Amino acid sequence: ALPDWIEEAMRYLLEMCNDIQWTALLLKWVELESQLGFLKGRSRSNQLSVTNRPAQIGIWIHQSRPWDAMPVIGHNVVEDYSILWWLWWRSLQPAWRAETLSRDLRGKGQFTWQETRKGSSSGFFLVILSLGWWL
């Protein structure tokens, strides 16, 4: 069985979009959480960097993560949000990938996914959720 917070998140995330690729992404996310041991709590070691993270994410977190009060990324903020979201995403990538955002995941030399491979409600989940706000 999945932890309660993941089941709740999946219900919400599945309502965001009916696209098969979105559903596949969500299933991969659950697989990642499983590989990481379904981490609980909000330990700093499981938190993604906040560098360049869009403010809407922090506001939602500080409001106790209400499922019924998600930010609306309307036409008046979508450009700024998208710029910050991509800057944040790049900051989470291994150095070899940050410049090109290459889809080649083999990389060049030694590298680690430690900045991105984070479980819990403060980990990769926030990347997916905040991407969903943008849909």
N, C-alpha and C positions, 0 to 999 in steps of 0.2 A: 504494500500500500504506500501511496505517496504521502508525504507530510501534508498537513492541512493547508499550510500557506501555499504550497505548490498547486494543490487541487483548486484552491480559490483563485490563484493567479491564472491557471489554465482556463478556467471558466471565463474569466474576464478577457484574457488574451484571444481566445477563440472567437469571442463576439466582435473583436476589432476588425476582423478580415476573414473572408471565406476562401481566400486563395490557397491552393494546394501547397505552394511554396512557403507560405506563412505557417501553415500547419506543420510542414516538414521541419521548419526552423524550430518551432515550439517542441516538437518531439526530440530534436537534437539537444535542445536546452535541457529537457528533462533527463536525457541520457548523460549530459555533462554533470548535472546535479547528482545523479546516481553515482557516477564515477568518483565524485568528490565526497561521497558519503552523506549526502543530504545534510549539509552543515546547518546548524541551528544558530540562532542569535545573530548579533551584528558586530562580531569581532572585527577590529581594525584590519586584521590580516586577511579578511574576506572582502574588504571594501575596495571598490574600484577607485582609481584616482579621481579627484574632483577638478583637476586642471582642465580648464576650458569646458567643463561640463555645463550644459545649459541650466540657467537659473531655475527653470520650471521643475527640474528634477529635485533640486534641493528644497524648493518650496513644498513640493508634494511630500517629501520625506519628513520635513519639519512639521507638517500638518498631520502627522501620524499615519501617513500612507492610506488615505481614504479611497476605497474603490469607487465610491459614488461621487467623488470630487476630483476627477482627473483634469489636468490643465487642458485647455482648448488652444491648439496651435492654429490660430486663425490667420487670415491673410495679412493682418497688420504686424505679425511677429514671425511668420514662417521663414522669411529670408534670414533674419538674425538667428533664429533657432537652428536652421539647417547649417549655417556656417559654424556655429558653436558645436553642434552635434558632430560634424565631420572633424573639427579640430580635436574634440574630445576623443573620438574614435581613433584618430591617428596617434594621439598620445598614449593609447593603450596597446599599440602594436609594437612588436619587436623592431629594433632600429632599422634592420634591412628592409622591412616592409612599410615602414611609416612614410617613406618618401613616395613610393609608387602605388601603394595599396594593391600590389600584385596579388592575383588570385593563386599564384604558384605558392603553395604552402610549404614547399621543401626548404626554402630559404637558402641563405649563403653562409656556410660555416656554422659555428655554434650559436644557438639562440634559445630563448625561452619564451614561453607564453605566460609567464608569471603575472604580468600586469592585467591580463585578460582572463585567464583561467581561474576565476574566483566564483565560488558558489555562495549560496544564501541569498536572502532578499536584498542584500547590499552588493551583490556581485553581478555576474553577467545578466541576470534578470533585468537589471536597470537599463542595460543597453537595449534589450528586446522591448521592454515596456515603452521606453522613450522613443524608440523607432515606431512603435505602434501609434503613439500620439500623433505622429507626423503623417500617418496614412490618410 
